Amino acid sequence: MDIKQLEVKARKIRRDIIQLIYDAKTGHTGGALSSTDIMTALYYGVMNVDPQKPEMKNRDRFILSKGHSVEPLWCILADQGFIKSDELKTFSQFGTRLIGHPNNKVAGIEMNTGSLGHGLSVASGMALAAKKDQASYRTFVLMGDGEQAEGSVWEGALFAAHYKLDNLVAIVDRNKLQISGLTEDVMGLEPFLDKWQAFGWAVVEVDGNNMEALIKAFAKEHKVEGKPKLIIANTTKGKGVSFIENQPAWHHKVPTEDQYNQAMKELGLVKGGKGHE
Amino acid sequence: MNKIANREVINNVLVRAAATNKDIIVLASDSRGSAKLGPFADTYPDQFVEVGIAEQNIVGVAAGLAASGKVAFAVSPACFLSMRSVEQIKVDAAYSNTNVKLIGISGGVSYGALGMSHHSVQDIAVMRAIPNLTVVIPADRFETEKMVEALLLEKGPVYARVGRNPVEDVYDSLDYEFELGKAVTLHEGNDCTIIACGETVRIALDAALLLEKEGVQARVLNMHTLKPLDQQAIKAAAKETKAIITIEEHSIYGGLGGAVAEVTAQNNPVVMKVMGIADEPAIPGTSREVFDYYGLSAEGIKAAALKLI
């Protein structure tokens, strides 16, 4: 997909997310929307994955360490055919496979997450396995910025740098908000880039809601030999829906009918019709 | 007296197995010395991963390796492995169903004089409450060998604990049936049953010999697997014998005794005595001194048995 197509796809995924959360009456709306572009870029523009062969040996691995932002992932897996679109209706319902965090009983999900601060270590193990097997796949792990207060993140950071895991790409969805407010008020992270650099990582900072910037940051050619890569993706929490953007209250909130209609309109759905964009 | 510690046996079996199984990865948390993993690390440096003093990370990395086709043995002192990384064990190993073998070394009160921070006498209680996690404590060096062989064949997450020092032999060879989840009857009897695991199995067996002199026939069950628990063996003991004594190197709460009581109370109520470490920071001392202090001895079991039946 080219950049334009990826942008169109991201808007579609955002609509699916709003639909998913509206139908289920639950969801982490803000974080889901801030990380939609990152996951869309990965699944449609970067990673080697195949819904027909979800366990193929050399697939790229994706770990959603900020597991609560699972909505884009379920919508993407449905859109790509890992699961049937119908199953999205079961999201968060009694007995569903599509719970509020990744569930590796579902094809396409590598690991169960939900407790913050686990993903980087797990992804490091996968990247190390690739090194041991001389396999060419890459491992991607998406973390939240609030998550960076977990000490285990930094255990993983030390490890990945020590083992020179340059086949590992970690992304921080830097939307600068967490459930209690601004990350810098809750537990300051800045100077954030310097911290990761000091830990021995190759760090780039990009606009995490800009598809072109994301695709460039993920490109294999930009790997730094012997260093794991950290992408600070500066995002807007709730991106794409005006009244959700930058509102901590929308960390975990469901739109009313009016809000749902408004959100869908802003995301390009033509009212009353099947057409959009 | 046997001079080979169980942790050494683990290293030896893994060295042997790694010669043909290149997917075995052994991880240590600055614990290669205390885990006696030096020979493994020296023989197979490509299959050995040092993570430093980072117990959460060792479990996460092991899970990632296992999810990528490796058989990951994370070897770390039981006190830290079972407590510091319990959430990683719950989520990354058990919930995600990865082929991670968590080997807690120097478990129980092996580090007797170092204080409560270094004792692991809550690990059975915690680990057995986690779904999809097998929990094993082998009785001696022979059983440790059989256990590691079994773990290599068993796909899925396991927590196994061994002590620091060589323990007296329970078996005289490898020539017996070992199956995960299946208790071994070491001594027949119908007056009472002594159920033990790990280092207390030898003590239980000695107690049965003492009781024999008193004319009491005690059945001795080696419950090496705490989960899945051999409920059949427990129900049979509850039905066929007059009392059950459990003995373990663990808190009196939530361990082997608790597990056995859950089965008997709901199926065949029977009088029981749970012998273990009292609910307090264990008294400092050598393992033997600590055991004796809490009555975890053949004499202690004998006294308990005579009182119950």
Interface residues (C-beta under 8 A of the other chain):
Chain A: R61 N104 E110 M111 N112 T113 G114 S115 G117 H118 L120 S121 V122 A123 S124 G125 M126 A127 L128 A129 A130 K132 D133 T139 G151 S152 E155 G156 L158 F159 H162 Y163
Chain B: I25 D46 V49 V51 G52 A54 Q56 N57 V59 G60 V61 A62 A63 G64 L65 A66 A67 S68 G69 K70 A72 E87 Q88 V91 D92 Y95 S96 N97 T98
